[in-house]
Structures are given as structure tokens and as C-alpha cells.
Amino acid sequence: MNENIRLLKPLFRGLPIVIIVVIISVLSAKKYLTYVTPIYESTAKLRLADVHEGVPGANLFKDLDVFASTNKIATEIEVLKSTSLIEKTLSELPFSLEIYRKGAYRTQELFGNSPIHVEGTFKSDKLYDKRISLNVISNNKYIISLPDEKVGKKGTFGKPITLKDGKFLITLNNDYILSRKEVKIVDKYEFEFLSHQKLMDKIDKDLDIVPVDKDVPVIRINLKSNVPEKAAMFVNKLAEMYIKDYIESKYKVANITVDFLKDEIKTANDKLTNSEENIQNYRDDRNIINVRQETETDLRKISQLKIQQTNIRMNLDAIKVLNKYISESKGNYLNLATNFEAFTDLLSTEMIKNIKKLQADKKDLLLTYTPEDDKVKVIDAKLKDLIDYQVESIKNTQKNLQVKYDDLSKDIEESEKVFIGLPEKEKMLTILDREFNIYQKNYNFLNEKRIEAEIAKSAKIAFHKIIAPGEVPKTPISPISGIIIIVAAFLGMLGSIIIIYIVHFAKAKVNDAFTIEKNSSIPIAFETPFIKNKLEIDNIFLKEAIQMELKGMIHKQSIIVLSSFDKSSQHLFHSRNLIKAFLAQGRKVLVVDATGQLEGVFNTDDYLNYSPSRFLSYTKAIFEKEIYEKMKDYDLCFVHNQSIKDDKLALLFMSLGSQNLMLLDSRETSEKSILKIELLKDEFHINNLWFVLNKAGYNPNVFVEVKKFIERYLKNK
């Protein structure tokens, strides 16, 4: 804690300087703010159209890339920053001419509040981007001069004036002058016609376009300018031109698209008509009505024929088996058991019944008659007729079935010929139909897009919206007076503190006991405070005399030598008052004065003056002999020594001392003197050396020291 306080002492001492510097810094900052040109910023917010809102929400141009691009915030920001859009905006604004009122310390731009109008035509570009001076000397006359001309040219308001490379017409702004009660016309002005490049560079440097948030389709348009009206006008006009340019581009693209779609629709219609004719010609050439239905009908017909063929083939096979069976019987028909699976008509059935009945009757007659009997022969004849008829009937039936089977086979073969080339027909029809469908779909799509493009062409609106127009700012963004004043005060305080500590460490005075103890092993006898009240002097030095006695520094007939490093006047006060304190204690003190500064202060019988130059030739032994002979009747001897820097008799008297006191002034003795004294002690073997710190704890402010310096200077002068 003490160390921290010790480090803060220089700050406390220089606190008035800190306060003065801070005040000067604040006043300087305020003065600076009165002359600096303020910078204003105006902001307009632009909401981008949502692709899911309004006409775009109806997917007006969904399938056309030129219309279907999503509103990307970054893309729109680049559009707003584009040179073409900024050029269109500047063409709508009166920014190409700047008029300034020129003062002694500050030049201020006049925009909308200028009492003069300037118009100019140029033969070349040499007069662009140059400040032309205009000194109005009366309400009618002025003097105009180019930057490279020392002598101007007189002119009259309302009359053209010709200069090198250009002609100007300067008139009074009567509307503005009449609208104000007091307008200062007679003054110094400057005006500048900005080139296109310089104007673009100024806008590009001060324009800032950023999104409010990366996921929010709102763009913030910012412009900085020393004229607040310019900033507001530009951001609002840029937003308007962006929307206007969007509508114009949209209309232009829609118009081009309509024309393009009409041409494409005509081409698509021709292709569609050609495709229809190709399909019709192919069907006519191949006699095709409906391939699918015709194919199904033919397949059904062939299937039915094959079913009939199968049935006939089964009957034919059965008849063939029956005929073969009968042929193999060799006339023994009545003994056969024929299978009439395929020969089942009613006549055959009835004939079989009759044959079996006649056969049964014959057997009955043979029981009575012989085979040669007429009745038996009649039955045999009947049987033979029936059997012959039956056999012939079977043969005829086989032939008939065979003919039918052959006819069906031919019909099936003929019907199947229809399917020859059917896959190729289907393939060609599929190709033709696909081509037709493509052209038809394209034709329908183009017609839909043409209608939509016609709608877009007619709808001259935009869904971009200015949600917050830029307002004329009242407060500048730069300089910020509060921050500048605070920074100026802080820098002034910081600079003054740094200077205080630089001076403090550069001076490197003793300052306090800590510095002595840090740099030397020599003990401190006592510390004398800074005495403001003279009445306290005796008490303070009596106290210090007692301290010396308690520390064993005072013995019978001791020689106490008091010295200082720089000047003997530094320890004169201590010498005089310590001697008085010893005398007040009742001690008899022999005063030895090596400087002559105590002459007349004390009794001459108790005073020895060794300041004259004749004593420089004395040796230590002579001084020692004289002093010891003189102090036989004294309790102690006090030597007011010379300073170490004088070094005439200072070290000699110190070698004689029983106790050596070295006074260090906290405000005058430098810190390096401590090390020098330490070296002197070791080099000359000075015994019982003690430090005495004068003005301990004294931390005067700068004004006190300045006052002392002035008084000292005046005194020396």
C-alpha cells in the first residue's frame, strides 16, 4: 500500500498540470469541432420482392430462366452498386456543381442555400475538378479567377463572362434571397464543376449498401456526405431508380419475350400441322383406321378359327380311328364294338339300333330256321345294306371333316398374314404420335407463356418497396462531439501524466526514505519533515537530538560532522537548529564552521571558522590537534562542513568526525548522489556515516515549485 502511494506521489504533485492540460484539451477539442466539416449519413431501406408474392407468386415466368431467377440479396446489392444505375441516379440529381462559401478558417458547401447560381459551358475538360474563386464585391459585381491566375476578371451578375477554355453565367438566386430576411451576398465563394469520374468516385467512396440480415430481404442504402440534403436525396433517388429500372427491364424483357413467343408459336404450329399430315398419310397408305381395334378383331377371329379347327381335328381323328378299325375287321362288322365318340349323329345311332335289332331277330330265326331260309336271307340282306351304308357313311364323314379341316387351316393362315409388318406399323405410329405430342405440348406451352408474358407486359408494377425513405439527418455521424471531447480529455490527461512521470524519473530525486534504503546500506539517522510553521522548528530539532542520543550517536566530546552533497546551504538550516537544540539540552557545544555561514550566529568563544583559504594548507593532524585542544571544556563538537562537490576540506573534516551526518534533500538531491556517497564511504573509509532526510513526505504541487523557481530567478537577476 505504501509503495502504491509512493508511486502516486508524482501524480498528486502534478495534479494541477493534469487538470490544466485536460481543460486545455477539452477547449481545443471544442474549438476544433467548430471548424471541422461535419459528415452526415442518411439511410433508406428497400424491401425486395418476394418470389411467392403478387404476380411473381403466380409463377408467371416459372419455366423461363430469364424470369425465374430468385431474388438473391447479394445479387440485388451488386445491382444497386452498379455503375449504370448510379449514373442514371446522378443524372436526375444536381450534384455535378458544388458551390462553397469560403471563410477564414472553414470552407462550407452551399446546397440549396446559395445566394448565387452558376452555369458553365466548356471547350475542353481542363476546367473540370478545379476550384474557381468568386469574390462578390457588391450586389451587382464580382471578380472571378481560375486556380492558376493571380489576377481575376470582373463580371456582372446576369451577364456571361468568358474565361480560358469556358464561359460562365453567374446570377443571383433571387428566390432564396427573397425567402430569407438577412442573406449575406457580398462574400468569397468557390465553385467546382465535377467530372463524371470524380463524381462517381465520391459516390462510390461514401456509398454503403448492406443487407439488414442475411435471411431478411431488406437492404439498407447508406450515403455519407457533408451536406445532409445530398445524402437523403441520393439514397431516395437510388431506391426509386432501382424500382424504375426494374419495371423498365421487366417490361422490355416481357415485350421481347412476347415477340419471341409469337415467332416460336408460328414455327411450332407449322411443325404440328406437318406432323398431323404425316400421321394421316401413313394411315392412308397402310389402310390403318385403328391398329389396336383391328388387331384385337383379327386375333379374336383367328382364335375362333383355331377353336373350330381343333374341334374338327378331334372329330377327324376319331373318324379315322373308327374307319381303320372297321377296315381291319375284314367284313366281320357285326362282331365289332365300334367307338362312335366322333360319329354321334341321330341317323347313325338309329341305324346301329336297327342293325342290332336285325341281328337279334336273325338269332331268333336261326333257332327255328336254317341260314338258307328266305326269312334269314332277308334279314341278312337288310343287315348287309345297313352295314354297307354305315361303312360308306363313315368314309364320307371322314372326307368331309378332312375338307373342313383343310379349309380352316387355309383361313387361319390367311388371317395370320394380317400380322406381318404389324410391329413396324406400331413403331412408326408410335414415332409419329410421339413427334405429334411433342409439337403439341410445345405449342400449348408457348401459347400459355405468351398469355402470361402479355399479362406481365401490361402489369407495369414492381413488388420492390421503399419501406423507410432516407431522411435529412440532423446530427452528424462524424465528428461525434462527445467522443472527441472525451478522447481529447483522456489523451490530455494521459499525456500530462506521462510527461509528469518522465520528468519525475528524469530528475530522479531522493524523494523518500524508500529510495535511500533501496540504493544504499547506510542507515538513516532521522527524517526532518517540511516545516511550515516556524514555531515548530525548535520542537522538531529537539526531538531529532533526542533520537540521535537514543541511537548512541552522541557521546562525551563526540565530533558530529554535518555535510551535504551539492551545496553547503542545503544543510545550513540543520546545522544551525541542531546546534541550538543541543544548547537547549544544556550541552556545551563547540561550533566548527568550514563555510563561514554560521559566523555571528553563535558566541565567538564557542566558534571556530575554518572557511578562509589559509586553512587549506592545514593537515588532518593540525585540525585534529586544534579541535581537541579547544573542546576540552565542551561536551561535544559540531562541524558545519562544506559540500562534497566543493571537496576542499569536506572529506578531511568527515574523517575527523565521530559521527558523520549526510543530509539529503528530498526535493533537491538527486538519486544518483546516494550511490556516489556510498562509493566515497568505501573509498575513504568514512566511519559512522548516517543519512539525514530533509523535507520527508514533502510533495509540493507544481505551482509551488514554479513559484519558487520564479522567485529564485528574480532574486538572481
Beta strands, then each sheet from edge to edge (+ up, - down):
strand 1: 40-47
strand 2: 97-102
strand 3: 107-110
strand 4: 116-122
strand 5: 132-136
strand 6: 141-145
strand 7: 153-156
strand 8: 161-163
strand 9: 166-172
strand 10: 188-193
strand 11: 207-213
strand 12: 216-225
strand 13: 465-468
strand 14: 524-529
strand 15: 558-564
strand 16: 589-593
strand 17: 607-609
strand 18: 636-643
strand 19: 659-665
strand 20: 689-696
sheet 1: 11+ 12- 1+ 13-
sheet 2: 3+ 2- 10+ 5- 6+ 7-
sheet 3: 4+ 9- 8+
sheet 4: 14+ 20+ 19+ 15+ 18+ 16+ 17+
end
